[in-house]
């Protein structure tokens, strides 16, 4: 079974950290919030590096998410 991070997961991480879509776009290194907002709508996906940068920006431990994904395979 393949596990992936959905737009809803990304939105939940952002809301829990009380960050704006603009701030999340900055963490991911994208020029506009629209790109980030599309990810939340499952239109496109961030790269692993962008996702890790967003997790760090939200004060989350990226290793936890990587381990969870690898344990589900």
mmCIF file as gemmi writes it, N, C-alpha and C atoms, coordinates in Angstrom:
data_model
loop_
_atom_site.group_PDB
_atom_site.id
_atom_site.type_symbol
_atom_site.label_atom_id
_atom_site.label_alt_id
_atom_site.label_comp_id
_atom_site.label_asym_id
_atom_site.label_entity_id
_atom_site.label_seq_id
_atom_site.pdbx_PDB_ins_code
_atom_site.Cartn_x
_atom_site.Cartn_y
_atom_site.Cartn_z
_atom_site.occupancy
_atom_site.B_iso_or_equiv
_atom_site.pdbx_formal_charge
_atom_site.auth_seq_id
_atom_site.auth_asym_id
_atom_site.pdbx_PDB_model_num
ATOM 1 N N . UNK Axp A 1 ? 0.846 -1.182 0 1 0 ? 1 A 1
ATOM 2 C CA . UNK Axp A 1 ? 0 0 0 1 0 ? 1 A 1
ATOM 3 C C . UNK Axp A 1 ? 0.89 1.244 0 1 0 ? 1 A 1
ATOM 4 N N . UNK Axp A 2 ? 0.579 2.154 -0.898 1 0 ? 2 A 1
ATOM 5 C CA . UNK Axp A 2 ? 1.375 3.376 -1.017 1 0 ? 2 A 1
ATOM 6 C C . UNK Axp A 2 ? 0.778 4.465 -0.141 1 0 ? 2 A 1
ATOM 7 N N . UNK Axp A 3 ? 1.623 5.131 0.593 1 0 ? 3 A 1
ATOM 8 C CA . UNK Axp A 3 ? 1.172 6.226 1.439 1 0 ? 3 A 1
ATOM 9 C C . UNK Axp A 3 ? 1.75 7.526 0.913 1 0 ? 3 A 1
ATOM 10 N N . UNK Axp A 4 ? 0.945 8.529 0.896 1 0 ? 4 A 1
ATOM 11 C CA . UNK Axp A 4 ? 1.411 9.829 0.444 1 0 ? 4 A 1
ATOM 12 C C . UNK Axp A 4 ? 0.758 10.912 1.289 1 0 ? 4 A 1
ATOM 13 N N . UNK Axp A 5 ? 1.287 12.081 1.178 1 0 ? 5 A 1
ATOM 14 C CA . UNK Axp A 5 ? 0.732 13.228 1.896 1 0 ? 5 A 1
ATOM 15 C C . UNK Axp A 5 ? -0.295 13.897 0.995 1 0 ? 5 A 1
ATOM 16 N N . UNK Axp A 6 ? -1.496 14.026 1.483 1 0 ? 6 A 1
ATOM 17 C CA . UNK Axp A 6 ? -2.563 14.643 0.697 1 0 ? 6 A 1
ATOM 18 C C . UNK Axp A 6 ? -2.619 16.146 0.949 1 0 ? 6 A 1
ATOM 19 N N . UNK Axp A 7 ? -3.398 16.806 0.133 1 0 ? 7 A 1
ATOM 20 C CA . UNK Axp A 7 ? -3.628 18.235 0.339 1 0 ? 7 A 1
ATOM 21 C C . UNK Axp A 7 ? -4.226 18.511 1.709 1 0 ? 7 A 1
ATOM 22 N N . UNK Axp A 8 ? -5.126 17.626 2.138 1 0 ? 8 A 1
ATOM 23 C CA . UNK Axp A 8 ? -5.737 17.782 3.459 1 0 ? 8 A 1
ATOM 24 C C . UNK Axp A 8 ? -4.691 17.661 4.557 1 0 ? 8 A 1
ATOM 25 N N . UNK Axp A 9 ? -3.744 16.743 4.387 1 0 ? 9 A 1
ATOM 26 C CA . UNK Axp A 9 ? -2.664 16.595 5.372 1 0 ? 9 A 1
ATOM 27 C C . UNK Axp A 9 ? -1.846 17.88 5.464 1 0 ? 9 A 1
ATOM 28 N N . UNK Axp A 10 ? -1.52 18.44 4.312 1 0 ? 10 A 1
ATOM 29 C CA . UNK Axp A 10 ? -0.726 19.681 4.286 1 0 ? 10 A 1
ATOM 30 C C . UNK Axp A 10 ? -1.51 20.809 4.954 1 0 ? 10 A 1
ATOM 31 N N . UNK Axp A 11 ? -2.806 20.894 4.656 1 0 ? 11 A 1
ATOM 32 C CA . UNK Axp A 11 ? -3.659 21.923 5.26 1 0 ? 11 A 1
ATOM 33 C C . UNK Axp A 11 ? -3.707 21.747 6.776 1 0 ? 11 A 1
ATOM 34 N N . UNK Axp A 12 ? -3.865 20.504 7.235 1 0 ? 12 A 1
ATOM 35 C CA . UNK Axp A 12 ? -3.931 20.24 8.68 1 0 ? 12 A 1
ATOM 36 C C . UNK Axp A 12 ? -2.635 20.648 9.378 1 0 ? 12 A 1
ATOM 37 N N . UNK Axp A 13 ? -1.499 20.359 8.754 1 0 ? 13 A 1
ATOM 38 C CA . UNK Axp A 13 ? -0.2 20.753 9.319 1 0 ? 13 A 1
ATOM 39 C C . UNK Axp A 13 ? -0.133 22.269 9.44 1 0 ? 13 A 1
ATOM 40 N N . UNK Axp A 14 ? -0.558 22.964 8.381 1 0 ? 14 A 1
ATOM 41 C CA . UNK Axp A 14 ? -0.527 24.437 8.385 1 0 ? 14 A 1
ATOM 42 C C . UNK Axp A 14 ? -1.433 25.004 9.469 1 0 ? 14 A 1
ATOM 43 N N . UNK Axp A 15 ? -2.649 24.496 9.54 1 0 ? 15 A 1
ATOM 44 C CA . UNK Axp A 15 ? -3.609 25.04 10.518 1 0 ? 15 A 1
ATOM 45 C C . UNK Axp A 15 ? -3.167 24.763 11.949 1 0 ? 15 A 1
ATOM 46 N N . UNK Axp A 16 ? -2.638 23.57 12.189 1 0 ? 16 A 1
ATOM 47 C CA . UNK Axp A 16 ? -2.16 23.237 13.532 1 0 ? 16 A 1
ATOM 48 C C . UNK Axp A 16 ? -1.029 24.181 13.95 1 0 ? 16 A 1
ATOM 49 N N . UNK Axp A 17 ? -0.18 24.557 12.984 1 0 ? 17 A 1
ATOM 50 C CA . UNK Axp A 17 ? 0.941 25.456 13.271 1 0 ? 17 A 1
ATOM 51 C C . UNK Axp A 17 ? 0.528 26.932 13.231 1 0 ? 17 A 1
ATOM 52 N N . UNK Axp A 18 ? -0.742 27.183 12.87 1 0 ? 18 A 1
ATOM 53 C CA . UNK Axp A 18 ? -1.267 28.553 12.798 1 0 ? 18 A 1
ATOM 54 C C . UNK Axp A 18 ? -0.455 29.43 11.829 1 0 ? 18 A 1
ATOM 55 N N . UNK Axp A 19 ? -0.212 28.882 10.652 1 0 ? 19 A 1
ATOM 56 C CA . UNK Axp A 19 ? 0.529 29.596 9.606 1 0 ? 19 A 1
ATOM 57 C C . UNK Axp A 19 ? -0.426 29.962 8.477 1 0 ? 19 A 1
ATOM 58 N N . UNK Axp A 20 ? -0.098 31.023 7.762 1 0 ? 20 A 1
ATOM 59 C CA . UNK Axp A 20 ? -0.888 31.43 6.606 1 0 ? 20 A 1
ATOM 60 C C . UNK Axp A 20 ? -0.393 30.702 5.363 1 0 ? 20 A 1
ATOM 61 N N . UNK Axp A 21 ? -1.21 30.745 4.322 1 0 ? 21 A 1
ATOM 62 C CA . UNK Axp A 21 ? -0.778 30.14 3.059 1 0 ? 21 A 1
ATOM 63 C C . UNK Axp A 21 ? 0.416 30.9 2.488 1 0 ? 21 A 1
ATOM 64 N N . UNK Axp A 22 ? 0.471 32.2 2.727 1 0 ? 22 A 1
ATOM 65 C CA . UNK Axp A 22 ? 1.616 33 2.267 1 0 ? 22 A 1
ATOM 66 C C . UNK Axp A 22 ? 2.885 32.527 2.957 1 0 ? 22 A 1
ATOM 67 N N . UNK Axp A 23 ? 2.813 32.306 4.245 1 0 ? 23 A 1
ATOM 68 C CA . UNK Axp A 23 ? 3.993 31.864 5.008 1 0 ? 23 A 1
ATOM 69 C C . UNK Axp A 23 ? 4.427 30.47 4.557 1 0 ? 23 A 1
ATOM 70 N N . UNK Axp A 24 ? 3.473 29.592 4.314 1 0 ? 24 A 1
ATOM 71 C CA . UNK Axp A 24 ? 3.812 28.244 3.859 1 0 ? 24 A 1
ATOM 72 C C . UNK Axp A 24 ? 4.481 28.291 2.49 1 0 ? 24 A 1
ATOM 73 N N . UNK Axp A 25 ? 4.005 29.161 1.621 1 0 ? 25 A 1
ATOM 74 C CA . UNK Axp A 25 ? 4.64 29.332 0.31 1 0 ? 25 A 1
ATOM 75 C C . UNK Axp A 25 ? 6.076 29.806 0.474 1 0 ? 25 A 1
ATOM 76 N N . UNK Axp A 26 ? 6.296 30.699 1.433 1 0 ? 26 A 1
ATOM 77 C CA . UNK Axp A 26 ? 7.661 31.175 1.707 1 0 ? 26 A 1
ATOM 78 C C . UNK Axp A 26 ? 8.533 30.022 2.195 1 0 ? 26 A 1
ATOM 79 N N . UNK Axp A 27 ? 8.007 29.205 3.106 1 0 ? 27 A 1
ATOM 80 C CA . UNK Axp A 27 ? 8.776 28.05 3.595 1 0 ? 27 A 1
ATOM 81 C C . UNK Axp A 27 ? 9.16 27.131 2.44 1 0 ? 27 A 1
ATOM 82 N N . UNK Axp A 28 ? 8.222 26.925 1.51 1 0 ? 28 A 1
ATOM 83 C CA . UNK Axp A 28 ? 8.442 26.008 0.387 1 0 ? 28 A 1
ATOM 84 C C . UNK Axp A 28 ? 9.308 26.632 -0.703 1 0 ? 28 A 1
ATOM 85 N N . UNK Axp A 29 ? 9.486 27.947 -0.647 1 0 ? 29 A 1
ATOM 86 C CA . UNK Axp A 29 ? 10.313 28.609 -1.647 1 0 ? 29 A 1
ATOM 87 C C . UNK Axp A 29 ? 9.609 28.827 -2.977 1 0 ? 29 A 1
ATOM 88 N N . UNK Axp A 30 ? 8.277 28.918 -2.951 1 0 ? 30 A 1
ATOM 89 C CA . UNK Axp A 30 ? 7.535 29.216 -4.177 1 0 ? 30 A 1
ATOM 90 C C . UNK Axp A 30 ? 7.175 30.695 -4.196 1 0 ? 30 A 1
ATOM 91 N N . UNK Axp A 31 ? 7.011 31.236 -5.391 1 0 ? 31 A 1
ATOM 92 C CA . UNK Axp A 31 ? 6.848 32.683 -5.541 1 0 ? 31 A 1
ATOM 93 C C . UNK Axp A 31 ? 5.493 33.208 -5.084 1 0 ? 31 A 1
ATOM 94 N N . UNK Axp A 32 ? 4.454 32.404 -5.239 1 0 ? 32 A 1
ATOM 95 C CA . UNK Axp A 32 ? 3.122 32.883 -4.856 1 0 ? 32 A 1
ATOM 96 C C . UNK Axp A 32 ? 2.412 31.871 -3.973 1 0 ? 32 A 1
ATOM 97 N N . UNK Axp A 33 ? 1.452 32.356 -3.234 1 0 ? 33 A 1
ATOM 98 C CA . UNK Axp A 33 ? 0.661 31.479 -2.371 1 0 ? 33 A 1
ATOM 99 C C . UNK Axp A 33 ? -0.238 30.573 -3.191 1 0 ? 33 A 1
ATOM 100 N N . UNK Axp A 34 ? -0.537 30.956 -4.42 1 0 ? 34 A 1
ATOM 101 C CA . UNK Axp A 34 ? -1.424 30.17 -5.28 1 0 ? 34 A 1
ATOM 102 C C . UNK Axp A 34 ? -0.878 28.749 -5.481 1 0 ? 34 A 1
ATOM 103 N N . UNK Axp A 35 ? 0.422 28.635 -5.691 1 0 ? 35 A 1
ATOM 104 C CA . UNK Axp A 35 ? 1.027 27.305 -5.853 1 0 ? 35 A 1
ATOM 105 C C . UNK Axp A 35 ? 0.775 26.465 -4.611 1 0 ? 35 A 1
ATOM 106 N N . UNK Axp A 36 ? 1.034 27.049 -3.448 1 0 ? 36 A 1
ATOM 107 C CA . UNK Axp A 36 ? 0.799 26.33 -2.196 1 0 ? 36 A 1
ATOM 108 C C . UNK Axp A 36 ? -0.678 25.959 -2.06 1 0 ? 36 A 1
ATOM 109 N N . UNK Axp A 37 ? -1.57 26.899 -2.341 1 0 ? 37 A 1
ATOM 110 C CA . UNK Axp A 37 ? -3.004 26.642 -2.213 1 0 ? 37 A 1
ATOM 111 C C . UNK Axp A 37 ? -3.444 25.517 -3.154 1 0 ? 37 A 1
ATOM 112 N N . UNK Axp A 38 ? -2.832 25.424 -4.32 1 0 ? 38 A 1
ATOM 113 C CA . UNK Axp A 38 ? -3.14 24.314 -5.226 1 0 ? 38 A 1
ATOM 114 C C . UNK Axp A 38 ? -2.756 22.976 -4.597 1 0 ? 38 A 1
ATOM 115 N N . UNK Axp A 39 ? -1.633 22.937 -3.91 1 0 ? 39 A 1
ATOM 116 C CA . UNK Axp A 39 ? -1.225 21.696 -3.236 1 0 ? 39 A 1
ATOM 117 C C . UNK Axp A 39 ? -2.28 21.271 -2.228 1 0 ? 39 A 1
ATOM 118 N N . UNK Axp A 40 ? -2.835 22.234 -1.497 1 0 ? 40 A 1
ATOM 119 C CA . UNK Axp A 40 ? -3.881 21.908 -0.516 1 0 ? 40 A 1
ATOM 120 C C . UNK Axp A 40 ? -5.12 21.345 -1.206 1 0 ? 40 A 1
ATOM 121 N N . UNK Axp A 41 ? -5.318 21.696 -2.476 1 0 ? 41 A 1
ATOM 122 C CA . UNK Axp A 41 ? -6.469 21.2 -3.244 1 0 ? 41 A 1
ATOM 123 C C . UNK Axp A 41 ? -6.116 19.945 -4.042 1 0 ? 41 A 1
ATOM 124 N N . UNK Axp A 42 ? -4.945 19.368 -3.767 1 0 ? 42 A 1
ATOM 125 C CA . UNK Axp A 42 ? -4.462 18.182 -4.486 1 0 ? 42 A 1
ATOM 126 C C . UNK Axp A 42 ? -4.239 18.45 -5.969 1 0 ? 42 A 1
ATOM 127 N N . UNK Axp A 43 ? -3.886 19.694 -6.294 1 0 ? 43 A 1
ATOM 128 C CA . UNK Axp A 43 ? -3.486 20.059 -7.651 1 0 ? 43 A 1
ATOM 129 C C . UNK Axp A 43 ? -1.974 20.217 -7.609 1 0 ? 43 A 1
ATOM 130 N N . UNK Axp A 44 ? -1.273 19.218 -8.108 1 0 ? 44 A 1
ATOM 131 C CA . UNK Axp A 44 ? 0.183 19.21 -8.001 1 0 ? 44 A 1
ATOM 132 C C . UNK Axp A 44 ? 0.606 18.83 -6.598 1 0 ? 44 A 1
ATOM 133 N N . UNK Axp A 45 ? 1.904 18.677 -6.428 1 0 ? 45 A 1
ATOM 134 C CA . UNK Axp A 45 ? 2.453 18.319 -5.118 1 0 ? 45 A 1
ATOM 135 C C . UNK Axp A 45 ? 3.799 18.999 -4.918 1 0 ? 45 A 1
ATOM 136 N N . UNK Axp A 46 ? 4.14 19.273 -3.664 1 0 ? 46 A 1
ATOM 137 C CA . UNK Axp A 46 ? 5.468 19.83 -3.404 1 0 ? 46 A 1
ATOM 138 C C . UNK Axp A 46 ? 6.534 18.747 -3.569 1 0 ? 46 A 1
ATOM 139 N N . UNK Axp A 47 ? 7.751 19.179 -3.848 1 0 ? 47 A 1
ATOM 140 C CA . UNK Axp A 47 ? 8.865 18.221 -3.851 1 0 ? 47 A 1
ATOM 141 C C . UNK Axp A 47 ? 9.126 17.797 -2.408 1 0 ? 47 A 1
ATOM 142 N N . UNK Axp A 48 ? 9.895 16.749 -2.244 1 0 ? 48 A 1
ATOM 143 C CA . UNK Axp A 48 ? 10.234 16.305 -0.885 1 0 ? 48 A 1
ATOM 144 C C . UNK Axp A 48 ? 10.982 17.401 -0.132 1 0 ? 48 A 1
ATOM 145 N N . UNK Axp A 49 ? 11.851 18.118 -0.827 1 0 ? 49 A 1
ATOM 146 C CA . UNK Axp A 49 ? 12.59 19.205 -0.174 1 0 ? 49 A 1
ATOM 147 C C . UNK Axp A 49 ? 11.654 20.325 0.255 1 0 ? 49 A 1
ATOM 148 N N . UNK Axp A 50 ? 10.682 20.648 -0.577 1 0 ? 50 A 1
ATOM 149 C CA . UNK Axp A 50 ? 9.715 21.684 -0.21 1 0 ? 50 A 1
ATOM 150 C C . UNK Axp A 50 ? 8.879 21.23 0.98 1 0 ? 50 A 1
ATOM 151 N N . UNK Axp A 51 ? 8.477 19.97 0.957 1 0 ? 51 A 1
ATOM 152 C CA . UNK Axp A 51 ? 7.67 19.45 2.059 1 0 ? 51 A 1
ATOM 153 C C . UNK Axp A 51 ? 8.453 19.478 3.366 1 0 ? 51 A 1
ATOM 154 N N . UNK Axp A 52 ? 9.691 19.066 3.325 1 0 ? 52 A 1
ATOM 155 C CA . UNK Axp A 52 ? 10.533 19.094 4.521 1 0 ? 52 A 1
ATOM 156 C C . UNK Axp A 52 ? 10.716 20.526 5.016 1 0 ? 52 A 1
ATOM 157 N N . UNK Axp A 53 ? 10.925 21.463 4.113 1 0 ? 53 A 1
ATOM 158 C CA . UNK Axp A 53 ? 11.066 22.874 4.509 1 0 ? 53 A 1
ATOM 159 C C . UNK Axp A 53 ? 9.804 23.393 5.175 1 0 ? 53 A 1
ATOM 160 N N . UNK Axp A 54 ? 8.648 22.981 4.674 1 0 ? 54 A 1
ATOM 161 C CA . UNK Axp A 54 ? 7.387 23.396 5.295 1 0 ? 54 A 1
ATOM 162 C C . UNK Axp A 54 ? 7.233 22.781 6.681 1 0 ? 54 A 1
ATOM 163 N N . UNK Axp A 55 ? 7.59 21.51 6.82 1 0 ? 55 A 1
ATOM 164 C CA . UNK Axp A 55 ? 7.515 20.876 8.135 1 0 ? 55 A 1
ATOM 165 C C . UNK Axp A 55 ? 8.4 21.593 9.145 1 0 ? 55 A 1
ATOM 166 N N . UNK Axp A 56 ? 9.625 21.873 8.757 1 0 ? 56 A 1
ATOM 167 C CA . UNK Axp A 56 ? 10.553 22.568 9.652 1 0 ? 56 A 1
ATOM 168 C C . UNK Axp A 56 ? 10.002 23.944 10.001 1 0 ? 56 A 1
ATOM 169 N N . UNK Axp A 57 ? 9.472 24.652 9.006 1 0 ? 57 A 1
ATOM 170 C CA . UNK Axp A 57 ? 8.885 25.969 9.252 1 0 ? 57 A 1
ATOM 171 C C . UNK Axp A 57 ? 7.724 25.93 10.226 1 0 ? 57 A 1
ATOM 172 N N . UNK Axp A 58 ? 7.035 24.804 10.258 1 0 ? 58 A 1
ATOM 173 C CA . UNK Axp A 58 ? 5.897 24.632 11.171 1 0 ? 58 A 1
ATOM 174 C C . UNK Axp A 58 ? 6.312 24.015 12.508 1 0 ? 58 A 1
ATOM 175 N N . UNK Axp A 59 ? 7.608 23.798 12.678 1 0 ? 59 A 1
ATOM 176 C CA . UNK Axp A 59 ? 8.09 23.235 13.936 1 0 ? 59 A 1
ATOM 177 C C . UNK Axp A 59 ? 7.868 21.734 14.059 1 0 ? 59 A 1
ATOM 178 N N . UNK Axp A 60 ? 7.702 21.056 12.93 1 0 ? 60 A 1
ATOM 179 C CA . UNK Axp A 60 ? 7.471 19.605 12.935 1 0 ? 60 A 1
ATOM 180 C C . UNK Axp A 60 ? 8.78 18.871 12.662 1 0 ? 60 A 1
ATOM 181 N N . UNK Axp A 61 ? 8.835 17.621 13.087 1 0 ? 61 A 1
ATOM 182 C CA . UNK Axp A 61 ? 10.002 16.769 12.864 1 0 ? 61 A 1
ATOM 183 C C . UNK Axp A 61 ? 9.821 15.997 11.562 1 0 ? 61 A 1
ATOM 184 N N . UNK Axp A 62 ? 10.577 16.331 10.513 1 0 ? 62 A 1
ATOM 185 C CA . UNK Axp A 62 ? 10.423 15.634 9.233 1 0 ? 62 A 1
ATOM 186 C C . UNK Axp A 62 ? 10.662 14.127 9.336 1 0 ? 62 A 1
ATOM 187 N N . UNK Axp A 63 ? 11.538 13.703 10.227 1 0 ? 63 A 1
ATOM 188 C CA . UNK Axp A 63 ? 11.855 12.284 10.366 1 0 ? 63 A 1
ATOM 189 C C . UNK Axp A 63 ? 10.6 11.483 10.724 1 0 ? 63 A 1
ATOM 190 N N . UNK Axp A 64 ? 9.752 12.049 11.551 1 0 ? 64 A 1
ATOM 191 C CA . UNK Axp A 64 ? 8.502 11.385 11.944 1 0 ? 64 A 1
ATOM 192 C C . UNK Axp A 64 ? 7.659 11.066 10.712 1 0 ? 64 A 1
ATOM 193 N N . UNK Axp A 65 ? 7.558 12.014 9.795 1 0 ? 65 A 1
ATOM 194 C CA . UNK Axp A 65 ? 6.748 11.821 8.595 1 0 ? 65 A 1
ATOM 195 C C . UNK Axp A 65 ? 7.39 10.835 7.629 1 0 ? 65 A 1
ATOM 196 N N . UNK Axp A 66 ? 8.695 10.884 7.518 1 0 ? 66 A 1
ATOM 197 C CA . UNK Axp A 66 ? 9.41 9.963 6.639 1 0 ? 66 A 1
ATOM 198 C C . UNK Axp A 66 ? 9.296 8.541 7.169 1 0 ? 66 A 1
ATOM 199 N N . UNK Axp A 67 ? 9.473 8.368 8.477 1 0 ? 67 A 1
ATOM 200 C CA . UNK Axp A 67 ? 9.356 7.042 9.079 1 0 ? 67 A 1
ATOM 201 C C . UNK Axp A 67 ? 7.947 6.489 8.916 1 0 ? 67 A 1
ATOM 202 N N . UNK Axp A 68 ? 6.955 7.334 9.102 1 0 ? 68 A 1
ATOM 203 C CA . UNK Axp A 68 ? 5.561 6.887 8.963 1 0 ? 68 A 1
ATOM 204 C C . UNK Axp A 68 ? 5.298 6.401 7.54 1 0 ? 68 A 1
ATOM 205 N N . UNK Axp A 69 ? 5.827 7.11 6.56 1 0 ? 69 A 1
ATOM 206 C CA . UNK Axp A 69 ? 5.636 6.715 5.166 1 0 ? 69 A 1
ATOM 207 C C . UNK Axp A 69 ? 6.367 5.422 4.853 1 0 ? 69 A 1
ATOM 208 N N . UNK Axp A 70 ? 7.582 5.274 5.367 1 0 ? 70 A 1
ATOM 209 C CA . UNK Axp A 70 ? 8.349 4.063 5.061 1 0 ? 70 A 1
ATOM 210 C C . UNK Axp A 70 ? 7.811 2.846 5.807 1 0 ? 70 A 1
ATOM 211 N N . UNK Axp A 71 ? 7.21 3.036 6.973 1 0 ? 71 A 1
ATOM 212 C CA . UNK Axp A 71 ? 6.649 1.919 7.728 1 0 ? 71 A 1
ATOM 213 C C . UNK Axp A 71 ? 5.357 1.391 7.115 1 0 ? 71 A 1
ATOM 214 N N . UNK Axp A 72 ? 4.721 2.2 6.293 1 0 ? 72 A 1
ATOM 215 C CA . UNK Axp A 72 ? 3.438 1.79 5.719 1 0 ? 72 A 1
ATOM 216 C C . UNK Axp A 72 ? 3.619 0.935 4.468 1 0 ? 72 A 1
ATOM 217 N N . UNK Axp A 73 ? 4.858 0.791 3.984 1 0 ? 73 A 1
ATOM 218 C CA . UNK Axp A 73 ? 5.087 0.039 2.752 1 0 ? 73 A 1
ATOM 219 C C . UNK Axp A 73 ? 5.326 -1.418 3.021 1 0 ? 73 A 1
